[in-house]
């Protein structure tokens, strides 16, 4: 997003440069590593299952082919905030008034503005960015009230009538309520996390970083080492090029998007596929610029097959629809698992505070004097994520915390590959999206995507006007619950806070099946986070498996969360 010196991915990916990261561990980092080992945290280089040979697949994850479709720059609420009123009541989207209108708001000079629907499928001008500084100002210590201050248009959203295919996808398969981008910053660092489990110092989409290599390699190195097939199917340039050595060293692992559709139809997909949309670099490479743009213009290509800013969202939705329907029509169904998600939030509003994250390594973000202080120990804002699979739980949600390294953790767990960093070693896999039996033996029919021709005719990227109110709209009190499992699994840490006011007399319970295995009373919860630790009622640790976390008030259950203990 070109806002005050920052740039869109498609603008900068056309260039190149060089920068080498420092990788030496400090004495302080060694102390951290020792403490983490004592706490039972998995280390880089360790196998998910030490009893199984590296490279050997497990039947516990019921898929043979993983397809990753990572799009660009949208938050959960920006796309799916209306889902609670559109057929998925368990989606953690907007708050609503009695008429069903969303009432989430942010302060601005003179008062507050409320979230409002965009007036076309073309992204409006005047929004904030996904830069390191803007993102930290937007999150504002977990208050999530800085979006409007970085740009009022950040408070816009799209609805089911705008993006019918995306809403159909989210209601048919399993939706992630808590998939956060890996770091509170731009595309390049987040895609580094997707490929290497670390941003190794980067905080921005900076072309001078392209030649920089991660200190412990990439997931592609792990796949190659164990002869596990993979391909990057790209439209104009391979997005794996954010780490330039990946496409350079793996030319036989690059294929055109057309080949993806051929391989899907033939049942010939590799074990792991990355599917890249058009980022607009083709005309730059060939020198052929479509009218009315000319060579040297600031943005020669504004309509790519992705959902990035300064473009028509219908292009991205139509691209994803084509990819998903190719998977649904493949003879390899139902043994394909596709994950559709976004690299970061693009500066768009989301109400969910990102939780703390495990730092991937000892490499700190390279900050300038004007940058907000911070590290890689917090996630970025939530992004849409849906898993499409014959084994996906139908019309379901998962409340397990995920980030992009969950994709790495899933690949590593499936084929028992060594972790690259502390982040992917300890990330949740995507097992919580899946059932143990086939739920879609026949692929479902999904809604058609938005009409591209109609969207082009109605395209309006002008900044919307917002009415400034003296106070935020009245809203019901909301309870927020996050949890994490300590390793070895002797306890489960739960954090609770409310959106306004207080709650008293709560009970937090952990259930396996119908049996309560842990319980703790909570006397008082307010706006500030309250932490409670659950210990087993019987024994010294929790057995591996699926659990339910319940927060009760009297006879009423206020919150439910799925917990997986490994």
N, C-alpha and C positions, 0 to 999 in steps of 0.2 A: 504494500500500500504506500503510495507516494505521498507522505504527509511529513513535511518538515525534515527532509533528508533521508527518509526510509523509502524502501522500494519494494515493488511486487516481485514475486518469485520469477515470473516470466521475463521481467525486464533484466534482472541480474544474471539469470542462468545462461544468458546469451554470451556472457563475457567469461574471462578466466583470470587466474592469478596464482599466487603461491604464498603459503605460510606454513611453518612447521610448528607443531605443538611441543611444549615441554612435557615430559612424562615422568620425571623422577619423583619418587615418593619422599615426602618430608618425614622427619622423626615424629612430628605430630600425627601424620597420616598413619604411621606404623602403630602408634598408640591406639588410634581409632580402630584399626584393623584388629588389634588384639582384643579390644573391648567387644567388638562385634562378634568375634569368634566365641568369646565367653558367653555371649547372649544367644548363641545358636543360630546366628545369621549365616546363610550360605555365602561362600567366598567365590570370587571369580576363578574360573578354571575347574570348579567342582561340577560333578555330574548330578542331574536331577535324581537319578536312581543308581547309586554306586554298585548295586548288585547286578546291573545289566550292562552288557558291553556297549561302549559308545558307538553310536550309529545304528543301533538296533531299534526298530520301531516297536511301539507298544499298542496293543489293541484297546487299552483303556481310553484312548482318545479316538473316537470312531470316525475317522476320516482318512482318506488316502491322498487327497490333494487339498492344499491350502491356497486360496486366492486372496490377495490383499489389494483392495481398491481404496487407496488413500487420496481423497480429494483435498480441496483448498479452502481454508479460511472461513469457517462458520462455527458458531457456538450451538450448543444444544437448544437453548431457548430461542435463538434466532430462527432455527428451522422447525423445531419440534415442541416449542413451548405450549402450543395449543392441543397437543395430544391428549391431555386429561379430559378434554371436552370433545374429542374426535374419535373415541373408540378404544382408548387405552388409559383407563382411569388410574392405573398404577404408575404411569409416567410421571416423573418429577419435573413438571413444567411450571407454567405461570400460576399465580394466584388469581382468583376471579371474584367479581362482585356477584350479586344475586341475579344479574341479567346475563351472566356468562362472559362478561368483558374482562380481559386481563387488566390487572391493576398494579403490576410491578412498576416501580418508579425509581428515579434517581434525582438527587438535588442538582439544581443549576442556580445561577445568579438570580435572585429574586424569588426562589421557591423550588418547585419540583415539576418534572415532566413525567408522564406515564408512557409506558411502552405502547407503540402503535404500529399498525400493519402498513407495510410498504405499499406504494401506489402502483408498482409494476414489478416485473421480474428482473428488471435491470437494477443493479445495486445503486443506492442513492449516494450522492456526494455528501460530504460533511460529517463522516463518521470518524471515530478515533482509529488508531492503528493497533497492530499487534506487536509493536516494538517492545523491548525490555522495559523502558520507562513507562510508556502508556499502559502496558499490561499491569505493572505494579501499581500505578495510580488507579486503574480500574478496580483491581482487587481490593486495594486500600485496607490491608490487614485483615481481610476476610469479610469486610462490610459490603463489598460488591456494589459500592455506590459512587464509583468514579467514572463510569462509562460516559455519562452525559457531559461531564466536564472535559473529557478528551475529544468529544464530538457528539452533538445531539443526535445525529442520524444513527449512532450506535444503538439507539433505543427503538429501532424498527425490527419487525419480524415478518415472516411469511407463514401462510396458513395452508390447510389441506387443499383448498381450491386452487392455490397457487402451485403447489408441489404434490400433486396427487400420488405419483409413484413413490416418493419418499415416505409419505404417510402410510401408504399401503404396505410398503416394506416393513416399516416399524411396527405395524399392527399385526402383521402375519407371522413374523419370526420373533426372535428374542432381541429385545432392546436393552442397551446398557444405560442405566440411570446415572452411572458414575464413572464414565470414561473421560479422563482428563488428558489434555495434552501433556507431554512429558516435562516441559519446562515453560515458564511464563515469558515466552518470547516468540520469535518469528519462525519461518519455515525451515531454514537450513539447520538450526540446532535441533528442532523437533524431528526432522527426518534423519539426522545423525543418530538420535536416540532409537529410531525405528530400525536402523541398520547395525548400530554398534553398541547400543545400550548406554551411550554417553554423548554429550555435546562437545567434549574435550576442549572447553574454554570458550566456545562460540556463543554469542547471544543475539546475533543478527544474521540476516541474509546478505552475506558479505562474500563477493566473488574471490577475494584474495585468499579465502580459506579453502578453495576447491582442491588444492593439491595436498592438503593436510590429511594425515592418516591417523586413525584411532590407535591408541597405544596397545590395545589388546585385540586388534583385528575386527572384522565384521562377521555377521551371521553367514555371509557368503563364503568366507574362509572356512567356517565350520562345516558348511554343507559340502564344499569341495573336498575337504579333508576326508570325508566319509562317503564320498561318491553318491551323494543324495542330489537328485536332479532338481534344477531350478532354472527359471527364465525370467527376465525382465521384458515384458511385452510393452513396447512404447509406441506412442503415436507420432511424435516428431523428434523428440530426443529422450533418452533414458533418464528418468529422474534420479536413478541411483548415482548419477553423475555429480550429486552434491558432495560425494566422496569420489573424486575424479578417477582414482585408481581402480574403482570397482568395474566400470565399463571398460576401461583401458586394459585391465588384466583378464577380462572375461568376455572377449568378443563372441565366443560361441554360445554365451548365455544371454544374448540379446536377440530379440525377435520383434517383428512388426505387430501392431495391434490386429491386423488382418489375420496373422498366423494364430493369434489367440482364438479367434472364432473358428478357424479350421481345426485347431487342436481340440477345442471343446466339442465340436460336432463329431470328431473322430474318436473321442474318449482317450485322447493322447496327451493330456496335460502332464507337466512334470509334478514332482512332489510339492514344490513351492513356486507360486507365480506371483509376481508383482505386476499390476496392470496400470499403466500410466496414461492419463488423458493428454490431450493436446495442450501444450503450454505456449504455443505461438512462436516457437523458434524457427519453424520451417521456412517461412518467408525471409527471415534474417539470413539463414544459411544459404538459400538459393538466390537471394537478391530480388525476388519477385514480390512486390508489395501490392496488395489489393487496393483498388480505389475505395475511398478517396485519400488513402494514406500514401505518403511518399517516403523514400529512403531518408532517414535522418529525423523523422518525426518522433515526438516524445513517446508515443505508444502506438507503433505501426499496426499492431494486431490486438483488437480489444475483444474479439469473440472467439474464445477457445472452448473446448469441450470440458470445462471444469466450472466450478462455482466461485471462482475468484472474483475479487472486486473489479469494478469497471467493466463488467460484462453482463451477459444475459444468463441468468441462472437456468433457464430452460435448456441451454446447451449442455450443462453439466448433468442435469437430471436425465436428459435423453441418452447421454453417454452411459451413465450408470445403469439405466434401464436395459440398454442393449447388452452390456456385460453380464448383468444378473440373469437376464433371460437366456443368454447363451449357456450359462451354468445350469439353469433349470432344465434346459433342453438337451443336456449332454447325456450320453449313455453311461457316464461315470456317476450320475446322480443315483442314489442319495449319499455317496461317499465323498462328495466335495463339500468343503467348508469355505465359504466366502465371508470376509469381513469388510464391510463398507464403513468408512470413517473419515475424519478430517485431521489434517496435520496440526492446525491450531485454530483459535477462535476468530481470527481476523479482525479483532477489535469490537465485535458485536457483543451485546449484553448477554450475561448469564447470571442467574441468581445464586448458584451453588458455590460456596467458598471452596477453593482447592485445598485439600488436606496436605499435611506434611508428607514428604517423600524421602526415601533413603537416598543419600548422595551416591552417585554411581562410582566415584573414585575420588582421588585427592586433587583433581584438576579443578581449580576455581574458575568461575566466569571471568573473562578478561574485560574488566570494567574501566571506563574512563572516569575522569574527575566529576563529570556531570551526570553519571549514571546512578540510579537508585542502588543502594547497597543490597546485596542478596547473594544467594547461592543456588545450587541445583537440589536443594533439600525441600522444595515445595513444587507441586505440580502447577501447570497452567490451567486456565479455565476449561470447563467441560466442552466436549465436542460430541456431535452425533456419532453413534456406533451401533450397528446391527449385524448380527451373525446370521447368515443364510446357510442352511444345511438341512439335509433330510433328517438329521437328529436334533435340530434346533427345537427348543420348547415353543409350542405354538402360542401366539398372542401373549407372550410373557415378557417380564422384565427381570433384570438382575441388578442388585444393589451392591455387588462386590466392586471395590475400587480397582479400576484398571487404568493403565496408561499404555503408550505405544510399545513399551517393552513387554507387555503381556503377549504381544505377537511373537516376540523373541522367546519368551518363556514357553509358549505353546509349541513352537518349533523345537526348542531344546528338549522339552518333555516328551514330545512325540518320538523323536529320534535319539534321545538321550545324548545330547551334545553339551559340551562344557560351556558354562556361562562366561560372558565377557567382562561384566562389571557387577558390582553389588546390586545395581538396580534390576537388571534382567534376572540375576540369580534368585532374587527374592520377590519378583513380580508374580501376581496371580496369573495362572493360565486362563484360557477361555473355556475350561471345562464346565464352568457354571452356566454357560449358554446352552449346553447340550444335555440331552437325555441319554439313557443307556440303551434305548430302543429307537427304532425308526419311527418318527412322528409324521413325516411327509414321504410315504412310499412313492406317491405320485406328486410331481412338482405342482404347487398351487398356481393359480392364475392371479397375477397382480394387476393393479390399475395401470392404465396407460400413463405415460409422462405428460407433462404440460405440452401444449401445442406450440411448437417453435415459431411457426409463421405468425400466429396470433401474438406471441410474445414480442417478436421483432417489431410488429406494427404498433404495439402499445408501449414500447420501451420508453421509459422516462427516468433519467438518472438525476433529476434535480433534487436538491435537498428538501425534505418535507418540513412543514411548519409544525411547531408544537405549542400547545397552550400551556403556559406556566401557571401552576396552582400554588397557593400559599402554603399548603400542607399536603403530604402524601395521602393517597386514598386510604380509607379505613380498610383493614384486612384482618382476617382471622389469624390467630396465633398459630405458628408453625413450629414443629419440633424437628430438629435436625440431628441425625444419628450417624456416626461413622464408627468403624471398629477395625482393629488390627489384631493379628494373632502373633503372640510372642513365640520365638523358637528357642529351645524345643517347646512344644505346645502345652506349657503349664498354665498359661493364662490368656485371656482375651481382654484387650483394653478397649473400652467404649468411651467415646466422647459425645456429649449431648449439649445442645444449647437451643434456645427458642428465639423466634424472630422478634418477639416483643413480650413484655411482661415477665411473668414467672410461672413455673409449674412446681407443685409440691406433691410429695407422697407417691413417687414413682417406684416401680419395681422393674429391674432389668433381668431377663431370663434368657438362658441359652438352652435350646431344646434339640435333641436328636430323635427324630421321629416324634412320638408323643411324650417322651421322657425328658423331664427337666434335669439337666446335668450341671447347671450352675445358676446361681441367683444372687442378686445384690439389691438392697434398697437404696433409693436416691431421695434424700430428703428435700432437696431444693435445686432447681435448674433455672438459670436466667439467661440473659443475652451472652454473657461470657461462657466459654466452654467449661463444662464440668466433666471430669474424668473419673470413671469407675473401672475397676479391674475385676474380672470374673475368674474365679478359681474353681476347679472341679469339685463337686460335692463329694465324689468318691474317687479315690486314687490320686495320683500325683500329676497326671497329664491327660489331655483330651486325646481320644483315639482319632485316627484319620477318618475323614468322611464329611458329609454335608450336614450342616446345622442350621437352625433358625434362631435369630436373635429377636426377642420381643420386648417392647417397652410398654408396660401396662400402667394404667391409672384406675384403681378400683377394679371393676369388672370389664373395663374397656381397654382394647389394645390400640395404642396410639401410633406405633411404628413396628414394621417388620423388616428384617434384613436377612439375606442369605449369607451364610458364612461357610467357607470351605477350609478345612484344616487338613494339611498334608503332613 
